Amino acid sequence: MTPGDACSTFLVRHAWLTLRGVVAEALVPFELSVAQFASLLLLDESPGMSVADVARKVSTARQSANEMLTGLERAGLVERRQHPSDRRSQQILLTDAGRARLGEAVPAVQAVEARLSNGFTPEELAVVNAWLTRMTAADAPQGEEITTL
């Protein structure tokens, strides 16, 4: 019996680590880390997220997310604006350069995903995606930071 037979968590973690490594390589030409790419995707889908929101969504500590976003800000890919109703919070927004960089990087990541999912039927991929979507919906309670393994 392998660890994956007893616990799908091990398989998901192993798959994630493998996928993350291959995606990281694909993102090198775009000068983005996997976390930066994920953050740009999130900010494109939900403009104006706070640092805490980004941290929750990329499963990292708020301080780590803040440092990562600072790097993106220095690169001109995101900007921070004062939240209109909360003086203690800032909204993070993509710049035009950030949107362009994301647009360039997405096809490279999609190509990696297509290569790794080669041989699976559309039905099999739909089941995997449905399962993963349900698992992500069961994440930590609102406001709680998730530590990574």
N, C-alpha and C positions, 0 to 999 in steps of 0.2 A: 504494500500500500504506500503510495506517495503522499506527501502533505496535501497536495491538491485534491486527492480522493476524499480526504477527511474534512477539508475546509476550503470552500471556494474563495475565501478571503485571501489565502495564499496564492491561488492562481491569478486573481485579479491584481494583487500587488506585483507578482512576477511579470504579468503582461504589461502593467503600467510601467515598470522599470525598463522593460525591453522597448516598449513603444517610446517612452520618454528619451531613451538614448538615441534611437533612430531619428526621432523628430528633432532632437537637439542638433544632430548633424545636419539635417535639412535646413535648419534655421541659421546656421553659421553664415551663409552668404548675406543674410539680411541683418546681421549683427543683433540678433534677438535670442534670448534664452527662452526656454519653454514657458516659464512663469511670465515673462514679459509678453510673449505671444498670447498666452491665455488672458492676460490682463487687457491687452489691446482688443481682443475679441469681446470680452465682457463689456468694456467701455464703449465699443461700437454698438453693442446690443442695448446697453443701458447707460446712456450718457449721464454724467453727473453723480456717479457713485462716490461714496466716501472711501477713505483709506480703509476703514474698518470693513466696509462692504466688500472691497476688493480682497482683503485679507481672508475673509470668510469664504469667498467663492474660489480662491486659489489654494485654500487650505494651508495657510501660513499664519504666523504671528503678525500682529499689526505692525510692529517695528520692522520686520522683514519686508512686508508689503510697502511700507513707507520708503525704505531704502531702495527697493526695486523701482518704485514710482519716481523717486528722485532721479534715478538714472535715466528713466524714460523722459523725464522733464528736461534734464540736461541735454539729451539728444534731440529735443524739440518735438517729441512724439506725443506728449501729453502736456496739458496745462492745468493748473489749479486755480479755482475761483472760489471766492468766499460764498458760502451757502447763503441763499437769500433770506432764510428764516432762522438760521442757527449760526450765530457768530463764532461758535467754537468749532465748527465743521467746515471743511472745504469740499467742493465738488471737483472731481477729476474728469477731464474731458479730452478726447482725442483732438489733436491739431490736424490740419490738412496733411502735414507730413506723416503723422501717425496713421491716418486713414490710408494714405498711399502705401506706406511700408506694410501695413496689414494686408492690403490688396495684393501686394507682390508676394508676400509670404504664404498666404492661404493656399494657392495652388501647389506649392511645394509640400505642404503638410497633407493636403488632399491626395497627392501622388503617393506619399508614404502610406497613408491609410489604404489606398486602393491596392498598392503592392502587397501589403500585409494581409488584406482580406481576400486576396485572389484565391479562388477555389471555393469560396463560400457562396451559397445561393442567396439571392435577395431575401428570401424568406428567413434563412438562418441569420443573416445580418439584422433583419427587422426584430427577431426575437432577442438577439444580443443587445441591440440598442434599447429595446423596451425594458429589458431587465436592468441595464445600466441606468436608464432614466429613472426607474423606480427606486433604485438604490440611492441615487443622488438626491432624490426627493426626501429620503429618510435621514438627511444630514443633521448636524448639531442644532440645538435650539437657537432661536434668533439671539444674536448678541454674543454667543459663545465662540471663542476661537478654537479651531481644530488644530491639534498638533499632528504633524506627519510622522509616519513610521521611519 
